[in-house]
Amino acid sequence: MPPGVRTFEDDLGVVEKPNVKAGDVIYFMDGAQTHGARSWRADHARRAILIKFASRTTTRQGASISSLDPTTYWDDNIVDGMTAEQRAVMFGPASAPRTRECYLDIDASGTVFVPESS
């Protein structure tokens, strides 16, 4: 990122400040642009929900396979005690995950489960 953009001294005509109201939602397309926020200086708290989705069929394979495990992203106190099904949705994305524990299935009654390895 050019230094002038980072410090707000020169936005190069590429910085947008959306005009939003409380309750508005802004969606960012990951990888489509850089996004960020200035330091929060208001007396009241700022709230944000950050959700990232990446299809398991689109990213990470090869050497990055080591970044799949939930403990890479989450503290042990969060991961410990999760059911197999909860852990399955916490894995990082991968096109070839090489592990069965990050797959989910659903039975005829609608129960979600991690299929056993065959």
MOPAC internal coordinates of N, CA, C and O (Angstrom, degrees):
PM7 1SCF
backbone

  N    0.0000 0     0.00 0     0.00 0    0    0    0
  C    1.4453 1     0.00 0     0.00 0    1    0    0
  C    1.5309 1   108.14 1     0.00 0    2    1    0
  O    1.2310 1   119.84 1   -48.43 1    3    2    1
  N    1.3171 1   117.90 1   131.57 1    3    2    1
  C    1.4642 1   119.83 1   178.86 1    5    3    2
  C    1.5294 1   111.26 1   -60.21 1    6    5    3
  O    1.2310 1   120.24 1   -40.20 1    7    6    5
  N    1.3397 1   117.15 1   139.80 1    7    6    5
  C    1.4632 1   120.31 1  -177.10 1    9    7    6
  C    1.5231 1   113.79 1   -55.17 1   10    9    7
  O    1.2310 1   119.45 1   140.86 1   11   10    9
  N    1.3110 1   118.65 1   -39.14 1   11   10    9
  C    1.4604 1   120.79 1  -179.35 1   13   11   10
  C    1.5114 1   112.92 1   -62.75 1   14   13   11
  O    1.2310 1   120.53 1   144.84 1   15   14   13
  N    1.3160 1   116.60 1   -35.16 1   15   14   13
  C    1.4673 1   120.44 1   177.60 1   17   15   14
  C    1.5183 1   109.63 1   -70.48 1   18   17   15
  O    1.2310 1   120.75 1   136.88 1   19   18   17
  N    1.3196 1   116.16 1   -43.12 1   19   18   17
  C    1.4667 1   120.59 1  -179.24 1   21   19   18
  C    1.5261 1   112.00 1   -60.48 1   22   21   19
  O    1.2310 1   120.10 1   143.45 1   23   22   21
  N    1.3428 1   117.42 1   -36.55 1   23   22   21
  C    1.4703 1   121.02 1  -176.94 1   25   23   22
  C    1.5226 1   113.00 1   -97.16 1   26   25   23
  O    1.2310 1   119.77 1  -179.35 1   27   26   25
  N    1.3167 1   118.04 1     0.65 1   27   26   25
  C    1.4671 1   124.26 1  -179.58 1   29   27   26
  C    1.5221 1   112.80 1    68.53 1   30   29   27
  O    1.2310 1   119.74 1  -164.44 1   31   30   29
  N    1.3362 1   118.10 1    15.56 1   31   30   29
  C    1.4578 1   120.89 1   177.61 1   33   31   30
  C    1.5234 1   111.29 1   -79.74 1   34   33   31
  O    1.2310 1   120.25 1   149.51 1   35   34   33
  N    1.3369 1   117.12 1   -30.49 1   35   34   33
  C    1.4606 1   121.49 1   178.80 1   37   35   34
  C    1.5169 1   107.63 1  -147.99 1   38   37   35
  O    1.2310 1   120.66 1   -71.61 1   39   38   37
  N    1.3279 1   116.33 1   108.39 1   39   38   37
  C    1.4638 1   118.60 1  -176.35 1   41   39   38
  C    1.5297 1   112.79 1   -83.78 1   42   41   39
  O    1.2310 1   119.95 1  -179.81 1   43   42   41
  N    1.3215 1   117.69 1     0.19 1   43   42   41
  C    1.4529 1   123.64 1   178.37 1   45   43   42
  C    1.5312 1   112.68 1    53.68 1   46   45   43
  O    1.2310 1   121.06 1  -163.11 1   47   46   45
  N    1.3267 1   115.58 1    16.89 1   47   46   45
  C    1.4553 1   119.40 1  -179.46 1   49   47   46
  C    1.5168 1   114.12 1    73.54 1   50   49   47
  O    1.2310 1   120.33 1  -165.60 1   51   50   49
  N    1.3183 1   116.98 1    14.40 1   51   50   49
  C    1.4570 1   119.83 1  -177.05 1   53   51   50
  C    1.5254 1   113.99 1  -114.28 1   54   53   51
  O    1.2310 1   119.97 1   173.72 1   55   54   53
  N    1.3271 1   117.66 1    -6.28 1   55   54   53
  C    1.4623 1   120.65 1  -177.97 1   57   55   54
  C    1.5220 1   109.13 1   -91.87 1   58   57   55
  O    1.2310 1   121.11 1   -50.47 1   59   58   57
  N    1.3288 1   115.49 1   129.53 1   59   58   57
  C    1.4550 1   122.28 1   177.05 1   61   59   58
  C    1.5146 1   109.37 1  -114.41 1   62   61   59
  O    1.2310 1   120.67 1   -44.12 1   63   62   61
  N    1.3151 1   116.32 1   135.88 1   63   62   61
  C    1.4535 1   120.36 1   172.13 1   65   63   62
  C    1.5199 1   106.29 1  -112.78 1   66   65   63
  O    1.2310 1   120.19 1   -78.30 1   67   66   65
  N    1.3399 1   117.24 1   101.70 1   67   66   65
  C    1.4576 1   119.51 1  -177.31 1   69   67   66
  C    1.5223 1   111.59 1   -64.47 1   70   69   67
  O    1.2310 1   120.84 1   -38.06 1   71   70   69
  N    1.3037 1   115.99 1   141.94 1   71   70   69
  C    1.4574 1   122.25 1   176.53 1   73   71   70
  C    1.5242 1   107.26 1   -89.07 1   74   73   71
  O    1.2310 1   120.38 1   -77.88 1   75   74   73
  N    1.3352 1   116.87 1   102.12 1   75   74   73
  C    1.4581 1   121.08 1  -176.23 1   77   75   74
  C    1.5193 1   110.89 1  -124.70 1   78   77   75
  O    1.2310 1   121.74 1   -21.85 1   79   78   77
  N    1.3195 1   114.27 1   158.15 1   79   78   77
  C    1.4606 1   121.84 1   176.71 1   81   79   78
  C    1.5275 1   108.76 1  -114.55 1   82   81   79
  O    1.2310 1   120.59 1   -15.34 1   83   82   81
  N    1.3113 1   116.47 1   164.66 1   83   82   81
  C    1.4604 1   120.78 1   175.88 1   85   83   82
  C    1.5247 1   108.68 1   -53.73 1   86   85   83
  O    1.2310 1   120.83 1   -47.29 1   87   86   85
  N    1.3111 1   116.02 1   132.71 1   87   86   85
  C    1.4586 1   121.05 1  -179.89 1   89   87   86
  C    1.5149 1   114.23 1    94.16 1   90   89   87
  O    1.2310 1   119.89 1   166.34 1   91   90   89
  N    1.3532 1   117.82 1   -13.66 1   91   90   89
  C    1.4632 1   120.12 1   177.19 1   93   91   90
  C    1.5269 1   109.61 1   -69.82 1   94   93   91
  O    1.2310 1   120.91 1   -24.68 1   95   94   93
  N    1.3229 1   115.86 1   155.32 1   95   94   93
  C    1.4602 1   122.51 1   179.40 1   97   95   94
  C    1.5202 1   108.61 1  -121.47 1   98   97   95
  O    1.2310 1   120.58 1   -42.79 1   99   98   97
  N    1.3130 1   116.50 1   137.21 1   99   98   97
  C    1.4576 1   122.11 1   175.16 1  101   99   98
  C    1.5222 1   107.63 1  -117.71 1  102  101   99
  O    1.2310 1   120.47 1   -54.02 1  103  102  101
  N    1.3243 1   116.71 1   125.98 1  103  102  101
  C    1.4645 1   122.02 1   176.59 1  105  103  102
  C    1.5215 1   109.04 1  -103.06 1  106  105  103
  O    1.2310 1   120.58 1   -44.00 1  107  106  105
  N    1.3254 1   116.50 1   136.00 1  107  106  105
  C    1.4519 1   122.24 1   175.67 1  109  107  106
  C    1.5226 1   108.25 1  -114.03 1  110  109  107
  O    1.2310 1   120.61 1   -42.30 1  111  110  109
  N    1.3063 1   116.44 1   137.70 1  111  110  109
  C    1.4706 1   120.70 1   172.53 1  113  111  110
  C    1.5214 1   106.75 1   -88.51 1  114  113  111
  O    1.2310 1   120.53 1   -64.27 1  115  114  113
  N    1.3125 1   116.60 1   115.73 1  115  114  113
  C    1.4549 1   120.91 1  -178.20 1  117  115  114
  C    1.5173 1   110.55 1   -59.22 1  118  117  115
  O    1.2310 1   120.52 1   -51.07 1  119  118  117
  N    1.3098 1   116.62 1   128.93 1  119  118  117
  C    1.4451 1   121.28 1   178.10 1  121  119  118
  C    1.5183 1   114.19 1    86.19 1  122  121  119
  O    1.2310 1   120.07 1   166.53 1  123  122  121
  N    1.3270 1   117.48 1   -13.47 1  123  122  121
  C    1.4598 1   120.04 1  -178.33 1  125  123  122
  C    1.5287 1   111.31 1   -82.10 1  126  125  123
  O    1.2310 1   120.49 1   154.78 1  127  126  125
  N    1.3100 1   116.68 1   -25.22 1  127  126  125
  C    1.4545 1   120.73 1   178.63 1  129  127  126
  C    1.5260 1   109.20 1  -160.92 1  130  129  127
  O    1.2310 1   121.14 1   -13.85 1  131  130  129
  N    1.3128 1   115.43 1   166.15 1  131  130  129
  C    1.4555 1   120.32 1   172.63 1  133  131  130
  C    1.5205 1   106.71 1   -86.95 1  134  133  131
  O    1.2310 1   120.72 1   -38.36 1  135  134  133
  N    1.3117 1   116.22 1   141.64 1  135  134  133
  C    1.4550 1   118.77 1   177.55 1  137  135  134
  C    1.5207 1   109.21 1  -139.68 1  138  137  135
  O    1.2310 1   121.42 1   -26.82 1  139  138  137
  N    1.2973 1   114.90 1   153.18 1  139  138  137
  C    1.4501 1   120.31 1  -178.21 1  141  139  138
  C    1.5093 1   109.99 1  -169.26 1  142  141  139
  O    1.2310 1   120.70 1     8.27 1  143  142  141
  N    1.3056 1   116.27 1  -171.73 1  143  142  141
  C    1.4578 1   121.27 1  -179.11 1  145  143  142
  C    1.5257 1   108.94 1  -146.33 1  146  145  143
  O    1.2310 1   121.57 1   -32.46 1  147  146  145
  N    1.3012 1   114.60 1   147.54 1  147  146  145
  C    1.4667 1   119.33 1   174.24 1  149  147  146
  C    1.5239 1   109.83 1   -72.47 1  150  149  147
  O    1.2310 1   120.96 1   -15.91 1  151  150  149
  N    1.3141 1   115.76 1   164.09 1  151  150  149
  C    1.4630 1   120.28 1   177.80 1  153  151  150
  C    1.5140 1   109.92 1   -58.14 1  154  153  151
  O    1.2310 1   120.73 1   -41.37 1  155  154  153
  N    1.3260 1   116.22 1   138.63 1  155  154  153
  C    1.4608 1   121.44 1  -179.53 1  157  155  154
  C    1.5171 1   108.74 1   -81.61 1  158  157  155
  O    1.2310 1   120.49 1   -55.77 1  159  158  157
  N    1.3231 1   116.66 1   124.23 1  159  158  157
  C    1.4711 1   120.42 1  -176.67 1  161  159  158
  C    1.5195 1   113.34 1  -121.99 1  162  161  159
  O    1.2310 1   119.92 1  -179.34 1  163  162  161
  N    1.3099 1   117.76 1     0.66 1  163  162  161
  C    1.4670 1   120.48 1  -179.95 1  165  163  162
  C    1.5239 1   109.97 1   -73.36 1  166  165  163
  O    1.2310 1   120.90 1   -20.22 1  167  166  165
  N    1.3263 1   115.89 1   159.78 1  167  166  165
  C    1.4603 1   120.72 1   179.07 1  169  167  166
  C    1.5269 1   112.07 1   -74.35 1  170  169  167
  O    1.2310 1   120.32 1   154.88 1  171  170  169
  N    1.3378 1   116.99 1   -25.12 1  171  170  169
  C    1.4645 1   119.79 1   179.78 1  173  171  170
  C    1.5328 1   110.31 1   -93.73 1  174  173  171
  O    1.2310 1   121.14 1   -20.42 1  175  174  173
  N    1.3226 1   115.42 1   159.58 1  175  174  173
  C    1.4665 1   121.12 1  -176.18 1  177  175  174
  C    1.5292 1   110.83 1   -72.59 1  178  177  175
  O    1.2310 1   121.12 1   -33.37 1  179  178  177
  N    1.3062 1   115.46 1   146.63 1  179  178  177
  C    1.4603 1   121.43 1   172.11 1  181  179  178
  C    1.5227 1   106.55 1   -97.09 1  182  181  179
  O    1.2310 1   120.80 1   -41.22 1  183  182  181
  N    1.3208 1   116.07 1   138.78 1  183  182  181
  C    1.4557 1   120.37 1   179.46 1  185  183  182
  C    1.5111 1   109.34 1  -120.48 1  186  185  183
  O    1.2310 1   121.25 1   -39.97 1  187  186  185
  N    1.3128 1   115.22 1   140.03 1  187  186  185
  C    1.4601 1   120.55 1   178.21 1  189  187  186
  C    1.5142 1   108.99 1  -146.86 1  190  189  187
  O    1.2310 1   120.92 1   -32.89 1  191  190  189
  N    1.3046 1   115.85 1   147.11 1  191  190  189
  C    1.4585 1   122.01 1   172.26 1  193  191  190
  C    1.5165 1   105.91 1  -117.67 1  194  193  191
  O    1.2310 1   120.67 1   -58.39 1  195  194  193
  N    1.3003 1   116.33 1   121.61 1  195  194  193
  C    1.4530 1   120.95 1  -179.46 1  197  195  194
  C    1.5241 1   109.11 1  -111.24 1  198  197  195
  O    1.2310 1   120.80 1   -61.60 1  199  198  197
  N    1.3055 1   116.08 1   118.40 1  199  198  197
  C    1.4554 1   121.65 1  -179.95 1  201  199  198
  C    1.5136 1   107.34 1  -125.28 1  202  201  199
  O    1.2310 1   120.23 1   -48.85 1  203  202  201
  N    1.2960 1   117.17 1   131.15 1  203  202  201
  C    1.4613 1   120.68 1   178.51 1  205  203  202
  C    1.5145 1   108.37 1  -119.33 1  206  205  203
  O    1.2310 1   120.76 1   -47.70 1  207  206  205
  N    1.3087 1   116.15 1   132.30 1  207  206  205
  C    1.4505 1   121.28 1   176.10 1  209  207  206
  C    1.5149 1   109.02 1  -123.59 1  210  209  207
  O    1.2310 1   120.57 1   -46.87 1  211  210  209
  N    1.2866 1   116.52 1   133.13 1  211  210  209
  C    1.4570 1   121.91 1   171.82 1  213  211  210
  C    1.5223 1   106.27 1  -142.98 1  214  213  211
  O    1.2310 1   120.28 1   -54.76 1  215  214  213
  N    1.2865 1   117.07 1   125.24 1  215  214  213
  C    1.4543 1   121.47 1   179.83 1  217  215  214
  C    1.5151 1   110.10 1   -61.52 1  218  217  215
  O    1.2310 1   120.36 1   -40.22 1  219  218  217
  N    1.3087 1   116.91 1   139.78 1  219  218  217
  C    1.4586 1   120.70 1   178.16 1  221  219  218
  C    1.5169 1   111.78 1   -65.27 1  222  221  219
  O    1.2310 1   120.05 1   165.82 1  223  222  221
  N    1.3033 1   117.51 1   -14.18 1  223  222  221
  C    1.4601 1   119.75 1  -178.23 1  225  223  222
  C    1.5250 1   112.04 1   -94.45 1  226  225  223
  O    1.2310 1   119.56 1  -175.01 1  227  226  225
  N    1.3225 1   118.44 1     4.99 1  227  226  225
  C    1.4570 1   119.23 1  -174.61 1  229  227  226
  C    1.5120 1   115.19 1  -117.32 1  230  229  227
  O    1.2310 1   118.90 1   162.83 1  231  230  229
  N    1.3090 1   119.71 1   -17.17 1  231  230  229
  C    1.4572 1   119.06 1  -172.51 1  233  231  230
  C    1.5187 1   112.97 1  -139.72 1  234  233  231
  O    1.2310 1   121.24 1   -10.01 1  235  234  233
  N    1.2824 1   115.23 1   169.99 1  235  234  233
  C    1.4559 1   128.57 1   173.87 1  237  235  234
  C    1.5144 1   115.64 1    47.11 1  238  237  235
  O    1.2310 1   122.17 1   -69.09 1  239  238  237
  N    1.2948 1   113.46 1   110.91 1  239  238  237
  C    1.4548 1   120.47 1   170.71 1  241  239  238
  C    1.5202 1   107.99 1  -148.78 1  242  241  239
  O    1.2310 1   120.02 1    -1.72 1  243  242  241
  N    1.2954 1   117.57 1   178.28 1  243  242  241
  C    1.4602 1   120.49 1   179.19 1  245  243  242
  C    1.5132 1   112.52 1    67.45 1  246  245  243
  O    1.2310 1   120.70 1    47.02 1  247  246  245
  N    1.3392 1   116.26 1  -132.98 1  247  246  245
  C    1.4670 1   121.64 1  -174.45 1  249  247  246
  C    1.5216 1   112.92 1   -62.26 1  250  249  247
  O    1.2310 1   119.84 1   152.82 1  251  250  249
  N    1.3132 1   117.91 1   -27.18 1  251  250  249
  C    1.4658 1   119.58 1  -178.16 1  253  251  250
  C    1.5183 1   112.42 1   -75.72 1  254  253  251
  O    1.2310 1   120.26 1  -178.13 1  255  254  253
  N    1.3306 1   117.10 1     1.87 1  255  254  253
  C    1.4558 1   120.78 1   178.04 1  257  255  254
  C    1.5298 1   110.83 1   -56.47 1  258  257  255
  O    1.2310 1   120.20 1   153.13 1  259  258  257
  N    1.3309 1   117.22 1   -26.87 1  259  258  257
  C    1.4660 1   121.13 1  -179.39 1  261  259  258
  C    1.5252 1   112.28 1   -68.60 1  262  261  259
  O    1.2310 1   119.79 1   164.77 1  263  262  261
  N    1.3287 1   118.01 1   -15.23 1  263  262  261
  C    1.4661 1   119.66 1  -179.39 1  265  263  262
  C    1.5208 1   112.64 1   -91.92 1  266  265  263
  O    1.2310 1   120.11 1  -172.09 1  267  266  265
  N    1.3171 1   117.39 1     7.91 1  267  266  265
  C    1.4615 1   120.69 1  -178.03 1  269  267  266
  C    1.5139 1   114.28 1   -76.36 1  270  269  267
  O    1.2310 1   120.51 1   139.45 1  271  270  269
  N    1.3235 1   116.64 1   -40.55 1  271  270  269
  C    1.4587 1   120.66 1  -171.05 1  273  271  270
  C    1.5200 1   111.80 1   -58.49 1  274  273  271
  O    1.2310 1   120.10 1   -41.76 1  275  274  273
  N    1.3422 1   117.42 1   138.24 1  275  274  273
  C    1.4720 1   120.45 1  -179.10 1  277  275  274
  C    1.5210 1   114.32 1   -55.30 1  278  277  275
  O    1.2310 1   119.66 1   150.25 1  279  278  277
  N    1.3378 1   118.25 1   -29.75 1  279  278  277
  C    1.4678 1   119.39 1  -179.56 1  281  279  278
  C    1.5163 1   112.32 1   -68.21 1  282  281  279
  O    1.2310 1   119.84 1   167.17 1  283  282  281
  N    1.3337 1   117.92 1   -12.83 1  283  282  281
  C    1.4555 1   121.38 1   174.86 1  285  283  282
  C    1.5277 1   110.20 1   -68.62 1  286  285  283
  O    1.2310 1   120.67 1   145.84 1  287  286  285
  N    1.3138 1   116.32 1   -34.16 1  287  286  285
  C    1.4653 1   121.65 1  -174.46 1  289  287  286
  C    1.5253 1   113.83 1  -105.25 1  290  289  287
  O    1.2310 1   120.38 1   153.25 1  291  290  289
  N    1.3140 1   116.88 1   -26.75 1  291  290  289
  C    1.4595 1   121.27 1  -171.41 1  293  291  290
  C    1.5197 1   110.02 1  -120.52 1  294  293  291
  O    1.2310 1   120.67 1   -32.31 1  295  294  293
  N    1.3239 1   116.32 1   147.69 1  295  294  293
  C    1.4635 1   121.46 1   178.10 1  297  295  294
  C    1.5258 1   110.39 1   -66.00 1  298  297  295
  O    1.2310 1   120.84 1   -27.34 1  299  298  297
  N    1.3414 1   116.00 1   152.66 1  299  298  297
  C    1.4579 1   120.70 1   179.61 1  301  299  298
  C    1.5242 1   111.72 1   -56.03 1  302  301  299
  O    1.2310 1   120.08 1   142.39 1  303  302  301
  N    1.3320 1   117.45 1   -37.61 1  303  302  301
  C    1.4683 1   119.42 1  -177.92 1  305  303  302
  C    1.5267 1   111.94 1   -66.87 1  306  305  303
  O    1.2310 1   119.73 1   161.20 1  307  306  305
  N    1.3241 1   118.13 1   -18.80 1  307  306  305
  C    1.4638 1   121.44 1   175.26 1  309  307  306
  C    1.5223 1   109.51 1   -86.28 1  310  309  307
  O    1.2310 1   119.91 1   135.69 1  311  310  309
  N    1.3155 1   117.78 1   -44.31 1  311  310  309
  C    1.4680 1   122.56 1  -175.00 1  313  311  310
  C    1.5254 1   111.79 1   -75.35 1  314  313  311
  O    1.2310 1   120.26 1   140.12 1  315  314  313
  N    1.3317 1   117.10 1   -39.88 1  315  314  313
  C    1.4645 1   120.23 1   179.72 1  317  315  314
  C    1.5241 1   109.00 1   -60.24 1  318  317  315
  O    1.2310 1   120.65 1   -47.12 1  319  318  317
  N    1.2939 1   116.36 1   132.88 1  319  318  317
  C    1.4607 1   120.42 1   178.30 1  321  319  318
  C    1.5221 1   114.11 1    91.15 1  322  321  319
  O    1.2310 1   120.18 1   173.63 1  323  322  321
  N    1.3414 1   117.27 1    -6.37 1  323  322  321
  C    1.4688 1   118.95 1   176.27 1  325  323  322
  C    1.5198 1   109.01 1   -70.57 1  326  325  323
  O    1.2310 1   121.08 1   -33.23 1  327  326  325
  N    1.3160 1   115.54 1   146.77 1  327  326  325
  C    1.4581 1   118.99 1   172.03 1  329  327  326
  C    1.5225 1   108.21 1   -72.03 1  330  329  327
  O    1.2310 1   120.44 1   -14.53 1  331  330  329
  N    1.3197 1   116.76 1   165.47 1  331  330  329
  C    1.4614 1   120.81 1   177.55 1  333  331  330
  C    1.5277 1   110.44 1   -58.00 1  334  333  331
  O    1.2310 1   120.47 1   142.35 1  335  334  333
  N    1.3181 1   116.71 1   -37.65 1  335  334  333
  C    1.4600 1   121.26 1  -179.82 1  337  335  334
  C    1.5292 1   111.40 1   -68.27 1  338  337  335
  O    1.2310 1   120.14 1   140.30 1  339  338  337
  N    1.3189 1   117.33 1   -39.70 1  339  338  337
  C    1.4688 1   120.43 1   176.91 1  341  339  338
  C    1.5233 1   110.57 1   -65.56 1  342  341  339
  O    1.2310 1   120.22 1   136.21 1  343  342  341
  N    1.3261 1   117.18 1   -43.79 1  343  342  341
  C    1.4694 1   120.47 1   177.76 1  345  343  342
  C    1.5240 1   111.57 1   -60.91 1  346  345  343
  O    1.2310 1   120.11 1   142.19 1  347  346  345
  N    1.3230 1   117.39 1   -37.81 1  347  346  345
  C    1.4614 1   121.75 1  -176.42 1  349  347  346
  C    1.5216 1   111.78 1   -57.98 1  350  349  347
  O    1.2310 1   119.80 1   142.49 1  351  350  349
  N    1.3203 1   117.98 1   -37.51 1  351  350  349
  C    1.4662 1   119.55 1  -178.65 1  353  351  350
  C    1.5223 1   112.57 1   -84.32 1  354  353  351
  O    1.2310 1   119.92 1   174.05 1  355  354  353
  N    1.3261 1   117.75 1    -5.95 1  355  354  353
  C    1.4573 1   121.49 1  -179.87 1  357  355  354
  C    1.5317 1   112.59 1   -96.02 1  358  357  355
  O    1.2310 1   119.88 1   175.90 1  359  358  357
  N    1.3403 1   117.84 1    -4.10 1  359  358  357
  C    1.4622 1   120.60 1   178.15 1  361  359  358
  C    1.5189 1   110.00 1   -67.73 1  362  361  359
  O    1.2310 1   120.81 1   -30.41 1  363  362  361
  N    1.3232 1   116.06 1   149.59 1  363  362  361
  C    1.4525 1   120.77 1   173.11 1  365  363  362
  C    1.5188 1   110.30 1   -70.39 1  366  365  363
  O    1.2310 1   119.89 1   -15.78 1  367  366  365
  N    1.3365 1   117.82 1   164.22 1  367  366  365
  C    1.4622 1   120.77 1  -178.37 1  369  367  366
  C    1.5276 1   112.00 1   -73.55 1  370  369  367
  O    1.2310 1   120.96 1   -30.10 1  371  370  369
  N    1.3259 1   115.77 1   149.90 1  371  370  369
  C    1.4623 1   120.48 1   177.32 1  373  371  370
  C    1.5211 1   109.66 1  -161.89 1  374  373  371
  O    1.2310 1   120.70 1   -36.07 1  375  374  373
  N    1.3155 1   116.27 1   143.93 1  375  374  373
  C    1.4526 1   119.03 1   176.50 1  377  375  374
  C    1.5196 1   111.17 1   -85.16 1  378  377  375
  O    1.2310 1   119.97 1   159.99 1  379  378  377
  N    1.3080 1   117.66 1   -20.01 1  379  378  377
  C    1.4660 1   122.33 1   177.95 1  381  379  378
  C    1.5207 1   108.40 1  -142.89 1  382  381  379
  O    1.2310 1   120.02 1  -104.84 1  383  382  381
  N    1.3361 1   117.57 1    75.16 1  383  382  381
  C    1.4635 1   120.02 1  -170.19 1  385  383  382
  C    1.5268 1   116.18 1   -67.06 1  386  385  383
  O    1.2310 1   119.36 1   161.81 1  387  386  385
  N    1.3290 1   118.82 1   -18.19 1  387  386  385
  C    1.4651 1   122.27 1   177.15 1  389  387  386
  C    1.5287 1   113.81 1    58.38 1  390  389  387
  O    1.2310 1   120.11 1  -157.09 1  391  390  389
  N    1.3061 1   117.40 1    22.91 1  391  390  389
  C    1.4585 1   120.94 1   175.90 1  393  391  390
  C    1.5257 1   108.25 1  -147.26 1  394  393  391
  O    1.2310 1   120.62 1   -38.95 1  395  394  393
  N    1.3102 1   116.42 1   141.05 1  395  394  393
  C    1.4685 1   120.24 1  -179.77 1  397  395  394
  C    1.5225 1   110.94 1   -83.39 1  398  397  395
  O    1.2310 1   119.74 1   159.91 1  399  398  397
  N    1.3224 1   118.10 1   -20.09 1  399  398  397
  C    1.4613 1   119.20 1  -172.04 1  401  399  398
  C    1.5323 1   114.20 1   -70.62 1  402  401  399
  O    1.2310 1   119.43 1   174.70 1  403  402  401
  N    1.3327 1   118.69 1    -5.30 1  403  402  401
  C    1.4692 1   118.65 1   177.79 1  405  403  402
  C    1.5316 1   111.66 1  -105.16 1  406  405  403
  O    1.2310 1   120.30 1  -166.75 1  407  406  405
  N    1.3274 1   117.03 1    13.25 1  407  406  405
  C    1.4649 1   121.08 1   176.71 1  409  407  406
  C    1.5226 1   110.27 1  -104.78 1  410  409  407
  O    1.2310 1   120.95 1   -36.62 1  411  410  409
  N    1.3107 1   115.78 1   143.38 1  411  410  409
  C    1.4573 1   121.16 1   176.84 1  413  411  410
  C    1.5162 1   109.43 1  -119.26 1  414  413  411
  O    1.2310 1   121.14 1   -27.04 1  415  414  413
  N    1.3246 1   115.42 1   152.96 1  415  414  413
  C    1.4536 1   121.79 1   173.65 1  417  415  414
  C    1.5269 1   107.01 1  -137.19 1  418  417  415
  O    1.2310 1   120.37 1    -7.42 1  419  418  417
  N    1.2993 1   116.89 1   172.58 1  419  418  417
  C    1.4563 1   121.12 1   179.69 1  421  419  418
  C    1.5156 1   108.58 1  -137.11 1  422  421  419
  O    1.2310 1   120.30 1   -44.83 1  423  422  421
  N    1.3339 1   117.04 1   135.17 1  423  422  421
  C    1.4668 1   119.27 1  -179.24 1  425  423  422
  C    1.5302 1   110.51 1   -90.45 1  426  425  423
  O    1.2310 1   120.92 1    -0.74 1  427  426  425
  N    1.3193 1   115.84 1   179.26 1  427  426  425
  C    1.4677 1   121.22 1  -175.07 1  429  427  426
  C    1.5246 1   112.86 1   -61.74 1  430  429  427
  O    1.2310 1   120.42 1   154.39 1  431  430  429
  N    1.3311 1   116.80 1   -25.61 1  431  430  429
  C    1.4697 1   119.42 1   179.40 1  433  431  430
  C    1.5147 1   113.26 1   -84.89 1  434  433  431
  O    1.2310 1   120.55 1   175.49 1  435  434  433
  N    1.3476 1   116.55 1    -4.51 1  435  434  433
  C    1.4627 1   121.05 1   179.59 1  437  435  434
  C    1.5112 1   113.96 1    94.57 1  438  437  435
  O    1.2310 1   120.26 1  -173.53 1  439  438  437
  N    1.3268 1   117.10 1     6.47 1  439  438  437
  C    1.4584 1   121.06 1   179.33 1  441  439  438
  C    1.5258 1   109.71 1   -79.60 1  442  441  439
  O    1.2310 1   120.84 1   -50.86 1  443  442  441
  N    1.3411 1   116.00 1   129.14 1  443  442  441
  C    1.4511 1   121.76 1   178.35 1  445  443  442
  C    1.5249 1   108.19 1   -87.46 1  446  445  443
  O    1.2310 1   120.96 1   -41.89 1  447  446  445
  N    1.3509 1   115.77 1   138.11 1  447  446  445
  C    1.4669 1   119.33 1  -179.33 1  449  447  446
  C    1.5216 1   109.61 1  -151.48 1  450  449  447
  O    1.2310 1   121.29 1   -19.33 1  451  450  449
  N    1.3464 1   115.14 1   160.67 1  451  450  449
  C    1.4606 1   122.39 1   173.10 1  453  451  450
  C    1.5154 1   106.05 1   -89.86 1  454  453  451
  O    1.2310 1   119.44 1   -60.97 1  455  454  453
  N    1.3373 1   118.68 1   119.03 1  455  454  453
  C    1.4658 1   119.83 1  -179.49 1  457  455  454
  C    1.5150 1   111.24 1   -65.89 1  458  457  455
  O    1.2310 1   121.08 1   -34.94 1  459  458  457
  N    1.3327 1   115.54 1   145.06 1  459  458  457
  C    1.4606 1   119.76 1   177.89 1  461  459  458
  C    1.5098 1   110.05 1   -71.72 1  462  461  459
  O    1.2310 1   120.44 1   -32.14 1  463  462  461
  N    1.3170 1   116.77 1   147.86 1  463  462  461
  C    1.4685 1   121.05 1   176.89 1  465  463  462
  C    1.5148 1   109.27 1   -65.55 1  466  465  463
  O    1.2310 1   121.20 1   -36.86 1  467  466  465
  N    1.3334 1   115.31 1   143.14 1  467  466  465
  C    1.4665 1   117.30 1   178.70 1  469  467  466
  C    1.4989 1   110.82 1  -104.57 1  470  469  467
  O    1.2310 1   120.10 1   180.00 1  471  470  469

